């Protein structure tokens, strides 16, 4: 159900207003013609909910990315 997707996505985005803004913008970007908007919205909420899991598995971006200096 969509409420489960919303609660999973709230783990990534703490503010409900920001989640609404993110979901609406992403739904407009990812929507394909001749498909249901509801399915696109569910897909977006699933992706946002999984973003937190991916970060836990891979580590944070700051930890994994170390800029290297090059000689001039």
PQR file with spaces between the fields and no chain letter, atoms N, CA, C, O and H, PARSE charges and radii, in Angstrom:
ATOM       1  N    UNK     1       0.837   -1.177    0.000 -0.4000 1.5000
ATOM       2  CA   UNK     1       0.000    0.000    0.000 -0.0000 2.0000
ATOM       3  C    UNK     1       0.885    1.245    0.000  0.5500 1.7000
ATOM       4  O    UNK     1       2.038    1.209    0.430 -0.5500 1.4000
ATOM       5  N    UNK     2       0.332    2.317   -0.481 -0.4000 1.5000
ATOM       6  CA   UNK     2       1.100    3.544   -0.602 -0.0000 2.0000
ATOM       7  C    UNK     2       1.505    4.111    0.753  0.5500 1.7000
ATOM       8  O    UNK     2       2.559    4.738    0.858 -0.5500 1.4000
ATOM       9  H    UNK     2      -0.605    2.346   -0.830  0.4000 1.0000
ATOM      10  N    UNK     3       0.705    3.910    1.783 -0.4000 1.5000
ATOM      11  CA   UNK     3       1.083    4.434    3.097 -0.0000 2.0000
ATOM      12  C    UNK     3       2.368    3.784    3.600  0.5500 1.7000
ATOM      13  O    UNK     3       3.173    4.444    4.257 -0.5500 1.4000
ATOM      14  H    UNK     3      -0.152    3.401    1.698  0.4000 1.0000
ATOM      15  N    UNK     4       2.574    2.507    3.303 -0.4000 1.5000
ATOM      16  CA   UNK     4       3.829    1.847    3.671 -0.0000 2.0000
ATOM      17  C    UNK     4       4.995    2.466    2.927  0.5500 1.7000
ATOM      18  O    UNK     4       6.072    2.640    3.497 -0.5500 1.4000
ATOM      19  H    UNK     4       1.920    1.971    2.769  0.4000 1.0000
ATOM      20  N    UNK     5       4.795    2.799    1.666 -0.4000 1.5000
ATOM      21  CA   UNK     5       5.850    3.437    0.881 -0.0000 2.0000
ATOM      22  C    UNK     5       6.191    4.818    1.434  0.5500 1.7000
ATOM      23  O    UNK     5       7.352    5.225    1.445 -0.5500 1.4000
ATOM      24  H    UNK     5       3.920    2.657    1.203  0.4000 1.0000
ATOM      25  N    UNK     6       5.167    5.529    1.891 -0.4000 1.5000
ATOM      26  CA   UNK     6       5.387    6.866    2.447 -0.0000 2.0000
ATOM      27  C    UNK     6       6.171    6.780    3.743  0.5500 1.7000
ATOM      28  O    UNK     6       7.090    7.569    3.961 -0.5500 1.4000
ATOM      29  H    UNK     6       4.223    5.198    1.883  0.4000 1.0000
ATOM      30  N    UNK     7       5.826    5.842    4.603 -0.4000 1.5000
ATOM      31  CA   UNK     7       6.553    5.712    5.875 -0.0000 2.0000
ATOM      32  C    UNK     7       7.995    5.284    5.642  0.5500 1.7000
ATOM      33  O    UNK     7       8.885    5.722    6.371 -0.5500 1.4000
ATOM      34  H    UNK     7       5.079    5.201    4.427  0.4000 1.0000
ATOM      35  N    UNK     8       8.246    4.446    4.653 -0.4000 1.5000
ATOM      36  CA   UNK     8       9.628    4.075    4.325 -0.0000 2.0000
ATOM      37  C    UNK     8      10.397    5.286    3.790  0.5500 1.7000
ATOM      38  O    UNK     8      11.569    5.475    4.114 -0.5500 1.4000
ATOM      39  H    UNK     8       7.523    4.090    4.061  0.4000 1.0000
ATOM      40  N    UNK     9       9.736    6.096    2.975 -0.4000 1.5000
ATOM      41  CA   UNK     9      10.393    7.273    2.406 -0.0000 2.0000
ATOM      42  C    UNK     9      10.643    8.337    3.470  0.5500 1.7000
ATOM      43  O    UNK     9      11.591    9.112    3.343 -0.5500 1.4000
ATOM      44  H    UNK     9       8.783    5.941    2.711  0.4000 1.0000
ATOM      45  N    UNK    10       9.828    8.396    4.503 -0.4000 1.5000
ATOM      46  CA   UNK    10      10.048    9.371    5.566 -0.0000 2.0000
ATOM      47  C    UNK    10      11.314    9.069    6.356  0.5500 1.7000
ATOM      48  O    UNK    10      11.819    9.943    7.061 -0.5500 1.4000
ATOM      49  H    UNK    10       9.058    7.766    4.606  0.4000 1.0000
ATOM      50  N    UNK    11      11.835    7.857    6.256 -0.4000 1.5000
ATOM      51  CA   UNK    11      13.111    7.548    6.884 -0.0000 2.0000
ATOM      52  C    UNK    11      14.252    8.267    6.203  0.5500 1.7000
ATOM      53  O    UNK    11      15.275    8.541    6.830 -0.5500 1.4000
ATOM      54  H    UNK    11      11.425    7.147    5.684  0.4000 1.0000
ATOM      55  N    UNK    12      14.096    8.576    4.928 -0.4000 1.5000
ATOM      56  CA   UNK    12      15.123    9.277    4.161 -0.0000 2.0000
ATOM      57  C    UNK    12      14.937   10.786    4.249  0.5500 1.7000
ATOM      58  O    UNK    12      15.894   11.522    4.485 -0.5500 1.4000
ATOM      59  H    UNK    12      13.265    8.353    4.418  0.4000 1.0000
ATOM      60  N    UNK    13      13.708   11.241    4.060 -0.4000 1.5000
ATOM      61  CA   UNK    13      13.389   12.669    4.114 -0.0000 2.0000
ATOM      62  C    UNK    13      12.587   12.896    5.392  0.5500 1.7000
ATOM      63  O    UNK    13      11.485   12.365    5.528 -0.5500 1.4000
ATOM      64  H    UNK    13      12.930   10.643    3.869  0.4000 1.0000
ATOM      65  N    UNK    14      13.117   13.668    6.319 -0.4000 1.5000
ATOM      66  CA   UNK    14      12.493   13.820    7.629 -0.0000 2.0000
ATOM      67  C    UNK    14      11.252   14.717    7.611  0.5500 1.7000
ATOM      68  O    UNK    14      10.357   14.541    8.437 -0.5500 1.4000
ATOM      69  H    UNK    14      14.013   14.100    6.208  0.4000 1.0000
ATOM      70  N    UNK    15      11.187   15.657    6.700 -0.4000 1.5000
ATOM      71  CA   UNK    15      10.106   16.621    6.665 -0.0000 2.0000
ATOM      72  C    UNK    15       9.045   16.167    5.661  0.5500 1.7000
ATOM      73  O    UNK    15       9.372   15.887    4.507 -0.5500 1.4000
ATOM      74  H    UNK    15      11.915   15.800    6.029  0.4000 1.0000
ATOM      75  N    UNK    16       7.799   16.092    6.076 -0.4000 1.5000
ATOM      76  CA   UNK    16       6.721   15.640    5.193 -0.0000 2.0000
ATOM      77  C    UNK    16       6.511   16.594    4.015  0.5500 1.7000
ATOM      78  O    UNK    16       6.196   16.163    2.906 -0.5500 1.4000
ATOM      79  H    UNK    16       7.533   16.319    7.012  0.4000 1.0000
ATOM      80  N    UNK    17       6.687   17.884    4.265 -0.4000 1.5000
ATOM      81  CA   UNK    17       6.535   18.851    3.188 -0.0000 2.0000
ATOM      82  C    UNK    17       7.598   18.635    2.118  0.5500 1.7000
ATOM      83  O    UNK    17       7.293   18.669    0.926 -0.5500 1.4000
ATOM      84  H    UNK    17       6.943   18.235    5.167  0.4000 1.0000
ATOM      85  N    UNK    18       8.845   18.414    2.532 -0.4000 1.5000
ATOM      86  CA   UNK    18       9.917   18.167    1.568 -0.0000 2.0000
ATOM      87  C    UNK    18       9.694   16.867    0.810  0.5500 1.7000
ATOM      88  O    UNK    18      10.013   16.776   -0.375 -0.5500 1.4000
ATOM      89  H    UNK    18       9.093   18.386    3.501  0.4000 1.0000
ATOM      90  N    UNK    19       9.146   15.857    1.487 -0.4000 1.5000
ATOM      91  CA   UNK    19       8.835   14.599    0.809 -0.0000 2.0000
ATOM      92  C    UNK    19       7.773   14.820   -0.258  0.5500 1.7000
ATOM      93  O    UNK    19       7.863   14.256   -1.348 -0.5500 1.4000
ATOM      94  H    UNK    19       8.887   15.931    2.450  0.4000 1.0000
ATOM      95  N    UNK    20       6.779   15.627    0.043 -0.4000 1.5000
ATOM      96  CA   UNK    20       5.730   15.927   -0.933 -0.0000 2.0000
ATOM      97  C    UNK    20       6.303   16.660   -2.134  0.5500 1.7000
ATOM      98  O    UNK    20       5.970   16.340   -3.275 -0.5500 1.4000
ATOM      99  H    UNK    20       6.707   16.085    0.929  0.4000 1.0000
ATOM     100  N    UNK    21       7.165   17.643   -1.884 -0.4000 1.5000
ATOM     101  CA   UNK    21       7.797   18.381   -2.974 -0.0000 2.0000
ATOM     102  C    UNK    21       8.672   17.467   -3.825  0.5500 1.7000
ATOM     103  O    UNK    21       8.628   17.522   -5.054 -0.5500 1.4000
ATOM     104  H    UNK    21       7.436   17.902   -0.957  0.4000 1.0000
ATOM     105  N    UNK    22       9.466   16.627   -3.166 -0.4000 1.5000
ATOM     106  CA   UNK    22      10.352   15.704   -3.869 -0.0000 2.0000
ATOM     107  C    UNK    22       9.550   14.712   -4.708  0.5500 1.7000
ATOM     108  O    UNK    22       9.891   14.448   -5.861 -0.5500 1.4000
ATOM     109  H    UNK    22       9.502   16.582   -2.168  0.4000 1.0000
ATOM     110  N    UNK    23       8.487   14.166   -4.125 -0.4000 1.5000
ATOM     111  CA   UNK    23       7.676   13.177   -4.839 -0.0000 2.0000
ATOM     112  C    UNK    23       6.989   13.808   -6.054  0.5500 1.7000
ATOM     113  O    UNK    23       6.919   13.184   -7.113 -0.5500 1.4000
ATOM     114  H    UNK    23       8.211   14.381   -3.188  0.4000 1.0000
ATOM     115  N    UNK    24       6.490   15.019   -5.915 -0.4000 1.5000
ATOM     116  CA   UNK    24       5.783   15.635   -7.041 -0.0000 2.0000
ATOM     117  C    UNK    24       6.750   15.984   -8.183  0.5500 1.7000
ATOM     118  O    UNK    24       6.430   15.781   -9.354 -0.5500 1.4000
ATOM     119  H    UNK    24       6.547   15.526   -5.055  0.4000 1.0000
ATOM     120  N    UNK    25       7.935   16.509   -7.835 -0.4000 1.5000
ATOM     121  CA   UNK    25       8.904   16.842   -8.876 -0.0000 2.0000
ATOM     122  C    UNK    25       9.439   15.590   -9.565  0.5500 1.7000
ATOM     123  O    UNK    25       9.576   15.556  -10.788 -0.5500 1.4000
ATOM     124  H    UNK    25       8.196   16.674   -6.884  0.4000 1.0000
ATOM     125  N    UNK    26       9.739   14.571   -8.779 -0.4000 1.5000
ATOM     126  CA   UNK    26      10.266   13.338   -9.356 -0.0000 2.0000
ATOM     127  C    UNK    26       9.209   12.628  -10.197  0.5500 1.7000
ATOM     128  O    UNK    26       9.534   12.032  -11.223 -0.5500 1.4000
ATOM     129  H    UNK    26       9.628   14.599   -7.785  0.4000 1.0000
ATOM     130  N    UNK    27       7.952   12.686   -9.775 -0.4000 1.5000
ATOM     131  CA   UNK    27       6.882   12.054  -10.550 -0.0000 2.0000
ATOM     132  C    UNK    27       6.745   12.727  -11.908  0.5500 1.7000
ATOM     133  O    UNK    27       6.539   12.056  -12.919 -0.5500 1.4000
ATOM     134  H    UNK    27       7.687   13.170   -8.941  0.4000 1.0000
ATOM     135  N    UNK    28       6.860   14.043  -11.932 -0.4000 1.5000
ATOM     136  CA   UNK    28       6.798   14.745  -13.221 -0.0000 2.0000
ATOM     137  C    UNK    28       7.979   14.381  -14.116  0.5500 1.7000
ATOM     138  O    UNK    28       7.820   14.254  -15.330 -0.5500 1.4000
ATOM     139  H    UNK    28       7.028   14.588  -11.110  0.4000 1.0000
ATOM     140  N    UNK    29       9.164   14.211  -13.523 -0.4000 1.5000
ATOM     141  CA   UNK    29      10.352   13.891  -14.316 -0.0000 2.0000
ATOM     142  C    UNK    29      10.324   12.453  -14.839  0.5500 1.7000
ATOM     143  O    UNK    29      10.692   12.209  -15.988 -0.5500 1.4000
ATOM     144  H    UNK    29       9.293   14.314  -12.537  0.4000 1.0000
ATOM     145  N    UNK    30       9.890   11.494  -14.002 -0.4000 1.5000
ATOM     146  CA   UNK    30       9.957   10.086  -14.358 -0.0000 2.0000
ATOM     147  C    UNK    30       8.726    9.569  -15.107  0.5500 1.7000
ATOM     148  O    UNK    30       8.758    8.462  -15.644 -0.5500 1.4000
ATOM     149  H    UNK    30       9.592   11.693  -13.068  0.4000 1.0000
ATOM     150  N    UNK    31       7.650   10.347  -15.153 -0.4000 1.5000
ATOM     151  CA   UNK    31       6.407    9.852  -15.756 -0.0000 2.0000
ATOM     152  C    UNK    31       6.561    9.645  -17.259  0.5500 1.7000
ATOM     153  O    UNK    31       7.107   10.486  -17.974 -0.5500 1.4000
ATOM     154  H    UNK    31       7.625   11.247  -14.717  0.4000 1.0000
ATOM     155  N    UNK    32       6.065    8.504  -17.711 -0.4000 1.5000
ATOM     156  CA   UNK    32       6.079    8.177  -19.140 -0.0000 2.0000
ATOM     157  C    UNK    32       4.650    8.232  -19.665  0.5500 1.7000
ATOM     158  O    UNK    32       3.711    7.867  -18.956 -0.5500 1.4000
ATOM     159  H    UNK    32       5.622    7.821  -17.130  0.4000 1.0000
ATOM     160  N    UNK    33       4.484    8.683  -20.896 -0.4000 1.5000
ATOM     161  CA   UNK    33       3.136    8.711  -21.473 -0.0000 2.0000
ATOM     162  C    UNK    33       2.531    7.305  -21.517  0.5500 1.7000
ATOM     163  O    UNK    33       3.257    6.313  -21.581 -0.5500 1.4000
ATOM     164  H    UNK    33       5.247    8.979  -21.472  0.4000 1.0000
ATOM     165  N    UNK    34       1.240    7.231  -21.483 -0.4000 1.5000
ATOM     166  CA   UNK    34       0.477    5.984  -21.547 -0.0000 2.0000
ATOM     167  C    UNK    34       0.719    5.074  -20.344  0.5500 1.7000
ATOM     168  O    UNK    34       0.510    3.864  -20.435 -0.5500 1.4000
ATOM     169  H    UNK    34       0.650    8.038  -21.431  0.4000 1.0000
ATOM     170  N    UNK    35       1.153    5.638  -19.225 -0.4000 1.5000
ATOM     171  CA   UNK    35       1.239    4.878  -17.978 -0.0000 2.0000
ATOM     172  C    UNK    35       0.464    5.632  -16.911  0.5500 1.7000
ATOM     173  O    UNK    35       0.204    6.828  -17.044 -0.5500 1.4000
ATOM     174  H    UNK    35       1.322    6.621  -19.151  0.4000 1.0000
ATOM     175  N    UNK    36       0.102    4.932  -15.866 -0.4000 1.5000
ATOM     176  CA   UNK    36      -0.665    5.553  -14.790 -0.0000 2.0000
ATOM     177  C    UNK    36       0.250    6.393  -13.913  0.5500 1.7000
ATOM     178  O    UNK    36       1.363    5.983  -13.583 -0.5500 1.4000
ATOM     179  H    UNK    36       0.313    3.960  -15.758  0.4000 1.0000
ATOM     180  N    UNK    37      -0.224    7.559  -13.545 -0.4000 1.5000
ATOM     181  CA   UNK    37       0.539    8.440  -12.665 -0.0000 2.0000
ATOM     182  C    UNK    37       0.727    7.781  -11.301  0.5500 1.7000
ATOM     183  O    UNK    37       1.756    7.966  -10.652 -0.5500 1.4000
ATOM     184  H    UNK    37      -1.128    7.893  -13.813  0.4000 1.0000
ATOM     185  N    UNK    38      -0.268    7.014  -10.872 -0.4000 1.5000
ATOM     186  CA   UNK    38      -0.189    6.347   -9.577 -0.0000 2.0000
ATOM     187  C    UNK    38       0.981    5.363   -9.531  0.5500 1.7000
ATOM     188  O    UNK    38       1.663    5.256   -8.511 -0.5500 1.4000
ATOM     189  H    UNK    38      -1.104    6.864  -11.400  0.4000 1.0000
ATOM     190  N    UNK    39       1.212    4.653  -10.622 -0.4000 1.5000
ATOM     191  CA   UNK    39       2.324    3.698  -10.667 -0.0000 2.0000
ATOM     192  C    UNK    39       3.665    4.437  -10.641  0.5500 1.7000
ATOM     193  O    UNK    39       4.618    3.989  -10.003 -0.5500 1.4000
ATOM     194  H    UNK    39       0.659    4.740  -11.450  0.4000 1.0000
ATOM     195  N    UNK    40       3.726    5.567  -11.340 -0.4000 1.5000
ATOM     196  CA   UNK    40       4.952    6.359  -11.329 -0.0000 2.0000
ATOM     197  C    UNK    40       5.224    6.889   -9.927  0.5500 1.7000
ATOM     198  O    UNK    40       6.369    6.877   -9.473 -0.5500 1.4000
ATOM     199  H    UNK    40       2.952    5.930  -11.859  0.4000 1.0000
ATOM     200  N    UNK    41       4.191    7.352   -9.239 -0.4000 1.5000
ATOM     201  CA   UNK    41       4.344    7.870   -7.883 -0.0000 2.0000
ATOM     202  C    UNK    41       4.792    6.766   -6.929  0.5500 1.7000
ATOM     203  O    UNK    41       5.649    6.996   -6.075 -0.5500 1.4000
ATOM     204  H    UNK    41       3.261    7.362   -9.608  0.4000 1.0000
ATOM     205  N    UNK    42       4.227    5.582   -7.065 -0.4000 1.5000
ATOM     206  CA   UNK    42       4.650    4.459   -6.228 -0.0000 2.0000
ATOM     207  C    UNK    42       6.120    4.119   -6.480  0.5500 1.7000
ATOM     208  O    UNK    42       6.860    3.816   -5.545 -0.5500 1.4000
ATOM     209  H    UNK    42       3.531    5.395   -7.758  0.4000 1.0000
ATOM     210  N    UNK    43       6.534    4.170   -7.732 -0.4000 1.5000
ATOM     211  CA   UNK    43       7.931    3.885   -8.071 -0.0000 2.0000
ATOM     212  C    UNK    43       8.858    4.925   -7.454  0.5500 1.7000
ATOM     213  O    UNK    43       9.923    4.578   -6.942 -0.5500 1.4000
ATOM     214  H    UNK    43       5.933    4.416   -8.492  0.4000 1.0000
ATOM     215  N    UNK    44       8.471    6.183   -7.497 -0.4000 1.5000
ATOM     216  CA   UNK    44       9.279    7.255   -6.908 -0.0000 2.0000
ATOM     217  C    UNK    44       9.394    7.062   -5.404  0.5500 1.7000
ATOM     218  O    UNK    44      10.489    7.177   -4.854 -0.5500 1.4000
ATOM     219  H    UNK    44       7.606    6.465   -7.913  0.4000 1.0000
ATOM     220  N    UNK    45       8.290    6.772   -4.730 -0.4000 1.5000
ATOM     221  CA   UNK    45       8.328    6.581   -3.284 -0.0000 2.0000
ATOM     222  C    UNK    45       9.166    5.362   -2.906  0.5500 1.7000
ATOM     223  O    UNK    45       9.834    5.365   -1.872 -0.5500 1.4000
ATOM     224  H    UNK    45       7.400    6.679   -5.177  0.4000 1.0000
ATOM     225  N    UNK    46       9.133    4.326   -3.735 -0.4000 1.5000
ATOM     226  CA   UNK    46       9.964    3.150   -3.493 -0.0000 2.0000
ATOM     227  C    UNK    46      11.436    3.507   -3.622  0.5500 1.7000
ATOM     228  O    UNK    46      12.257    3.079   -2.810 -0.5500 1.4000
ATOM     229  H    UNK    46       8.590    4.323   -4.575  0.4000 1.0000
ATOM     230  N    UNK    47      11.771    4.288   -4.639 -0.4000 1.5000
ATOM     231  CA   UNK    47      13.171    4.692   -4.835 -0.0000 2.0000
ATOM     232  C    UNK    47      13.665    5.558   -3.684  0.5500 1.7000
ATOM     233  O    UNK    47      14.797    5.399   -3.229 -0.5500 1.4000
ATOM     234  H    UNK    47      11.104    4.635   -5.298  0.4000 1.0000
ATOM     235  N    UNK    48      12.834    6.460   -3.216 -0.4000 1.5000
ATOM     236  CA   UNK    48      13.234    7.324   -2.101 -0.0000 2.0000
ATOM     237  C    UNK    48      13.400    6.490   -0.835  0.5500 1.7000
ATOM     238  O    UNK    48      14.331    6.715   -0.062 -0.5500 1.4000
ATOM     239  H    UNK    48      11.914    6.589   -3.586  0.4000 1.0000
ATOM     240  N    UNK    49      12.513    5.540   -0.620 -0.4000 1.5000
ATOM     241  CA   UNK    49      12.624    4.676    0.555 -0.0000 2.0000
ATOM     242  C    UNK    49      13.863    3.808    0.524  0.5500 1.7000
ATOM     243  O    UNK    49      14.452    3.536    1.570 -0.5500 1.4000
ATOM     244  H    UNK    49      11.757    5.357   -1.248  0.4000 1.0000
ATOM     245  N    UNK    50      14.269    3.369   -0.649 -0.4000 1.5000
ATOM     246  CA   UNK    50      15.459    2.524   -0.784 -0.0000 2.0000
ATOM     247  C    UNK    50      16.750    3.338   -0.738  0.5500 1.7000
ATOM     248  O    UNK    50      17.822    2.767   -0.540 -0.5500 1.4000
ATOM     249  H    UNK    50      13.790    3.590   -1.499  0.4000 1.0000
ATOM     250  N    UNK    51      16.673    4.640   -0.913 -0.4000 1.5000
ATOM     251  CA   UNK    51      17.877    5.470   -0.912 -0.0000 2.0000
ATOM     252  C    UNK    51      18.597    5.360    0.423  0.5500 1.7000
ATOM     253  O    UNK    51      19.827    5.354    0.457 -0.5500 1.4000
ATOM     254  H    UNK    51      15.802    5.104   -1.073  0.4000 1.0000
ATOM     255  N    UNK    52      17.870    5.274    1.506 -0.4000 1.5000
ATOM     256  CA   UNK    52      18.476    5.152    2.823 -0.0000 2.0000
ATOM     257  C    UNK    52      19.174    3.805    2.962  0.5500 1.7000
ATOM     258  O    UNK    52      20.245    3.734    3.565 -0.5500 1.4000
ATOM     259  H    UNK    52      16.871    5.279    1.479  0.4000 1.0000
ATOM     260  N    UNK    53      18.598    2.736    2.422 -0.4000 1.5000
ATOM     261  CA   UNK    53      19.209    1.413    2.489 -0.0000 2.0000
ATOM     262  C    UNK    53      20.503    1.380    1.696  0.5500 1.7000
ATOM     263  O    UNK    53      21.487    0.790    2.141 -0.5500 1.4000
ATOM     264  H    UNK    53      17.728    2.793    1.932  0.4000 1.0000
ATOM     265  N    UNK    54      20.515    2.004    0.536 -0.4000 1.5000
ATOM     266  CA   UNK    54      21.700    2.030   -0.303 -0.0000 2.0000
ATOM     267  C    UNK    54      22.833    2.762    0.400  0.5500 1.7000
ATOM     268  O    UNK    54      23.990    2.349    0.315 -0.5500 1.4000
ATOM     269  H    UNK    54      19.715    2.484    0.174  0.4000 1.0000
ATOM     270  N    UNK    55      22.508    3.837    1.087 -0.4000 1.5000
ATOM     271  CA   UNK    55      23.534    4.596    1.794 -0.0000 2.0000
ATOM     272  C    UNK    55      24.128    3.758    2.924  0.5500 1.7000
ATOM     273  O    UNK    55      25.335    3.812    3.163 -0.5500 1.4000
ATOM     274  H    UNK    55      21.568    4.172    1.156  0.4000 1.0000
ATOM     275  N    UNK    56      23.294    2.986    3.619 -0.4000 1.5000
ATOM     276  CA   UNK    56      23.795    2.145    4.697 -0.0000 2.0000
ATOM     277  C    UNK    56      24.720    1.056    4.168  0.5500 1.7000
ATOM     278  O    UNK    56      25.716    0.727    4.811 -0.5500 1.4000
ATOM     279  H    UNK    56      22.314    2.943    3.425  0.4000 1.0000
ATOM     280  N    UNK    57      24.403    0.498    3.012 -0.4000 1.5000
ATOM     281  CA   UNK    57      25.203   -0.581    2.442 -0.0000 2.0000
ATOM     282  C    UNK    57      26.519   -0.039    1.906  0.5500 1.7000
ATOM     283  O    UNK    57      27.576   -0.614    2.166 -0.5500 1.4000
ATOM     284  H    UNK    57      23.593    0.766    2.490  0.4000 1.0000
ATOM     285  N    UNK    58      26.470    1.046    1.172 -0.4000 1.5000
ATOM     286  CA   UNK    58      27.657    1.576    0.505 -0.0000 2.0000
ATOM     287  C    UNK    58      28.457    2.515    1.393  0.5500 1.7000
ATOM     288  O    UNK    58      29.607    2.812    1.071 -0.5500 1.4000
ATOM     289  H    UNK    58      25.611    1.514    0.960  0.4000 1.0000
ATOM     290  N    UNK    59      27.906    2.985    2.475 -0.4000 1.5000
ATOM     291  CA   UNK    59      28.572    4.002    3.288 -0.0000 2.0000
ATOM     292  C    UNK    59      28.209    5.363    2.755  0.5500 1.7000
ATOM     293  O    UNK    59      27.646    5.485    1.667 -0.5500 1.4000
ATOM     294  H    UNK    59      26.972    2.744    2.737  0.4000 1.0000
ATOM     295  N    UNK    60      28.528    6.376    3.510 -0.4000 1.5000
ATOM     296  CA   UNK    60      28.168    7.709    3.048 -0.0000 2.0000
ATOM     297  C    UNK    60      29.117    8.152    1.938  0.5500 1.7000
ATOM     298  O    UNK    60      30.227    7.636    1.805 -0.5500 1.4000
ATOM     299  H    UNK    60      28.986    6.277    4.394  0.4000 1.0000
ATOM     300  N    UNK    61      28.667    9.097    1.162 -0.4000 1.5000
ATOM     301  CA   UNK    61      29.446    9.578    0.026 -0.0000 2.0000
ATOM     302  C    UNK    61      30.717   10.267    0.509  0.5500 1.7000
ATOM     303  O    UNK    61      31.767   10.146   -0.123 -0.5500 1.4000
ATOM     304  H    UNK    61      27.765    9.517    1.270  0.4000 1.0000
ATOM     305  N    UNK    62      30.629   10.987    1.624 -0.4000 1.5000
ATOM     306  CA   UNK    62      31.787   11.706    2.128 -0.0000 2.0000
ATOM     307  C    UNK    62      32.898   10.750    2.533  0.5500 1.7000
ATOM     308  O    UNK    62      34.076   11.060    2.357 -0.5500 1.4000
ATOM     309  H    UNK    62      29.777   11.085    2.137  0.4000 1.0000
ATOM     310  N    UNK    63      32.533    9.583    3.079 -0.4000 1.5000
ATOM     311  CA   UNK    63      33.537    8.623    3.508 -0.0000 2.0000
ATOM     312  C    UNK    63      34.211    7.938    2.323  0.5500 1.7000
ATOM     313  O    UNK    63      35.410    7.663    2.371 -0.5500 1.4000
ATOM     314  H    UNK    63      31.576    9.331    3.222  0.4000 1.0000
ATOM     315  N    UNK    64      33.466    7.661    1.272 -0.4000 1.5000
ATOM     316  CA   UNK    64      34.014    6.902    0.161 -0.0000 2.0000
ATOM     317  C    UNK    64      34.751    7.785   -0.861  0.5500 1.7000
ATOM     318  O    UNK    64      35.625    7.297   -1.577 -0.5500 1.4000
ATOM     319  H    UNK    64      32.492    7.884    1.232  0.4000 1.0000
ATOM     320  N    UNK    65      34.411    9.056   -0.930 -0.4000 1.5000
ATOM     321  CA   UNK    65      35.030    9.937   -1.905 -0.0000 2.0000
ATOM     322  C    UNK    65      36.097   10.787   -1.236  0.5500 1.7000
ATOM     323  O    UNK    65      35.793   11.622   -0.383 -0.5500 1.4000
ATOM     324  H    UNK    65      33.702    9.453   -0.348  0.4000 1.0000
ATOM     325  N    UNK    66      37.325   10.576   -1.617 -0.4000 1.5000
ATOM     326  CA   UNK    66      38.430   11.366   -1.082 -0.0000 2.0000
ATOM     327  C    UNK    66      39.107   12.042   -2.266  0.5500 1.7000
ATOM     328  O    UNK    66      39.715   11.361   -3.093 -0.5500 1.4000
ATOM     329  H    UNK    66      37.571    9.898   -2.309  0.4000 1.0000
ATOM     330  N    UNK    67      39.016   13.364   -2.367 -0.4000 1.5000
ATOM     331  CA   UNK    67      39.648   14.035   -3.494 -0.0000 2.0000
ATOM     332  C    UNK    67      41.164   13.897   -3.422  0.5500 1.7000
ATOM     333  O    UNK    67      41.759   13.967   -2.347 -0.5500 1.4000
ATOM     334  H    UNK    67      38.522   13.917   -1.696  0.4000 1.0000
ATOM     335  N    UNK    68      41.767   13.703   -4.574 -0.4000 1.5000
ATOM     336  CA   UNK    68      43.210   13.551   -4.616 -0.0000 2.0000
ATOM     337  C    UNK    68      43.823   14.799   -5.247  0.5500 1.7000
ATOM     338  O    UNK    68      43.295   15.350   -6.212 -0.5500 1.4000
ATOM     339  H    UNK    68      41.284   13.647   -5.447  0.4000 1.0000
ATOM     340  N    UNK    69      44.925   15.220   -4.691 -0.4000 1.5000
ATOM     341  CA   UNK    69      45.609   16.385   -5.235 -0.0000 2.0000
ATOM     342  C    UNK    69      46.534   15.944   -6.358  0.5500 1.7000
ATOM     343  O    UNK    69      47.132   14.869   -6.311 -0.5500 1.4000
ATOM     344  H    UNK    69      45.354   14.772   -3.907  0.4000 1.0000
ATOM     345  N    UNK    70      46.632   16.771   -7.334 -0.4000 1.5000
ATOM     346  CA   UNK    70      47.521   16.500   -8.461 -0.0000 2.0000
ATOM     347  C    UNK    70      48.643   17.525   -8.481  0.5500 1.7000
ATOM     348  O    UNK    70      48.446   18.687   -8.123 -0.5500 1.4000
ATOM     349  H    UNK    70      46.146   17.644   -7.372  0.4000 1.0000
ATOM     350  N    UNK    71      49.785   17.097   -8.889 -0.4000 1.5000
ATOM     351  CA   UNK    71      50.912   18.021   -8.984 -0.0000 2.0000
ATOM     352  C    UNK    71      50.672   18.999  -10.123  0.5500 1.7000
ATOM     353  O    UNK    71      50.116   18.640  -11.161 -0.5500 1.4000
ATOM     354  H    UNK    71      49.945   16.153   -9.180  0.4000 1.0000
ATOM     355  N    UNK    72      51.088   20.209   -9.921 -0.4000 1.5000
ATOM     356  CA   UNK    72      50.879   21.236  -10.938 -0.0000 2.0000
ATOM     357  C    UNK    72      51.927   21.153  -12.026  0.5500 1.7000
ATOM     358  O    UNK    72      51.904   21.946  -12.968 -0.5500 1.4000
ATOM     359  H    UNK    72      51.540   20.500   -9.078  0.4000 1.0000
